[in-house]
Amino acid sequence: MRVGEVAARTGVSVRAIRYYEQAGLLAATRRANGYREFDAEVVERVRAIRDLLETGFTIEEVLSLAACLGGAGTGTACSAQTARLYREKLVRIDAQMRTLLGLRERIEERLATLDPAPVPLATRRAAARR
C-alpha cells in the first residue's frame, strides 16, 4: 500500500510516516514509478509506534524496540525489553514529578512573601495528584 493509504488507515500524517521511515522504524520498497510501497503489517507497526510516542517515549527509545513493534513483538525477549523500557520511563517520570513538586513548593514560598493569602488546600491536593 502507498504512504497515503497507510496514513488514512492509521490516522497518522504522511509526513510522520516518512519520518518514521527515515528514522529506521518503517521499511518500504520503491515501485518503478518511485512511489513507496508498504506491506499490510505496517499499519499495526505504525499504531504501535504512535502508542509509544503518545506515552512519552522518544523516537530513539522506540527505535530500541524496533524489532518488537507490530506483529513481530510477541516473544519473551520483546516483552522483557519493553518492560525494561517502561520501568526506566517510570523512574524518569518519578524524578520529573519530584522536581516539579519542589518547584511548586518554591513558588508557593515566594508567593507567600508577596501575598500572605495561602494557596487553597484543594488546589495543592489536586496538583499533587497530577
Secondary structure, DSSP 8 states (H G I E B T S, - for coil): --HHHHHHHHT--HHHHHHHHHHTS---EE-TTS-EE--TTHHHHHHHHHHHHHTT--HHHHHHTGGGSGGGTTSHHHHHHHHHHHHHHHHHHHHHHHHHHHHHHHHHHHHHHH--S---HHHHHHHHH-
